[in-house]
């Protein structure tokens, strides 16, 4: 295969593996609530929904291993527990959420069937794709992603040229921070460390057998995927802002996206959106299930049986959780995100900096501090928030659910200064 063509196919595949349920329903809602501040929200959202995930792909290009390699400098036990938590949450929340979104936006408007039936059919197909994983990049990159991009660009283009120009005031007190935290809900940082491994293993079946060849391809594919995500996210947030005055007060995320599609594409909007949602959600679910099965296969002496069993279990969990409503699954996700997202972000960043600045001591110190200072953010969604007012007032940025950021930075630089002496 032509090398440039293969890079573009891999880039499209990465884009599609990232672009799932949350990526579709979150940006228009952000735009609708941000008003004229939409560009500030874009900066925050892109930080956690584009920059960090693509840096995870670059880290995979550097490591060319599995998710286990991201945390092994902390300790083997930590890395094992981290991997199990990441994959467990991935198959328990974002993967089933894709089925729930598909039902609410693709099936429910046309058929009076139960969410459970949709979830069963959906994850049977996911399982079939997962056990034929050697074709994942080709099928997704060649056929599905171009359709997704085309439909989205049509919606964004029509929104830009046909909006009334009336924009509602922003409802956000801190648009940049709100953009950052909403980016958590895409699960893309977690997706980056999971699906990046899928790309690595899939490339082992291609002509790119050398370390440097795979690293170059993955980096270029990462830039392509990142540029695509930036264009689509920015466009959808802007579109939501431009049409903010037309949405019903208190409209849900899915209702805002449906309304935007209908207003830009007319009577065909619902049909186009249905196809888009089904494709985007399905490819993400395939990536998550495949990545999880790859990991279990790797720790089970490369057992194909372990791979198939894991894919089957992940699909069964998807069927069960995916039969619930989207709003319930999103609410369920928040505590897990506040606990794991900060740790995932620092592991990604530590794995892309030069090795001389990322010793075992630095890894251990930064991860430990990040974990400790993330606890108030996690507890804020488990116990009454008023019980945490005192400690949150002490920790910088804690009231914005970012209390881990400054301590992690200080420990990173402090431990590197110690190492230099």
C-alpha angles and dihedrals in degrees: 000000000000109000095226091049090050091051091052092047091050090047092051090047091053091048091051094045088054096042107081141127100314093044090059103043101037106059099055090048090050090051093048091054098040099056112178090357091068093116092056090051089050090057092053096041093048091052094063100023100044115009099047095042093050090047085055088057090050089051089053089051088054097043100032091192133093136292087274090070091062093070105023093103089064092052138298091251093051092048093049093049091044092051093049091049094047095048093042092053092042093057093038101050123010095035095051090041089065090060092048092051091046091054096047096045104026110029107023096060091057109026133042095223131131124262088238092061091050091048093050095051091042097054094041086061091044089053092050091052092045095055089049091053098145087074097048097100095044097046096043098038098044104040118011105043098053089056092051093049093046095053093046093049090051091053093047094045095050091045091053095050101037106041119119091232092236108131126187120231116266117268092199122099092195107023095181094053092043088053091051094050094044086053087063089065092063088067086214097138089054088041090054094057091043105043093036087069089051090058092047094052093042090054089056086071092053134072091272098095100145124084095235094046092054092044092053093047094047093049093050091045088050092055091050093049092046093050090050093049092047092051095047097042093047091046095049093047090049091047091051090051094049092051096037094114091057099057121095115256110265093013114168123240093259092046091053092051092047092049092049091051094048093049094049102037100030120211091347091056097090092050094048091046091049091056091046095051094047093050097043095046095044096052091051092050091050090052093050096047092045093049093049092048090048091056095049090046089053094054091044098065093270091299114178088199090058089051093053094044091050092049089050093049091047090051092049091051088048091053093052100044093034091063090070126085120276094240091055092051092048091051090048090053100056101080091045091050094050089052102043106026097071091048090048092050094052092046090053093049094045091052094055099047117089112280092244089067095043108059123159089261091054092047092050096044097046095044093047093050091045090052094049095048092045092060095083090051091051094045090049088074095042104045131029108291094224088070089064100046094103097053093040091055090055098050115071113244091003091121086060091050090250099102092130096061103078096039090051092050093047093049091047093055094037095054091045090054089051091049091053093057 
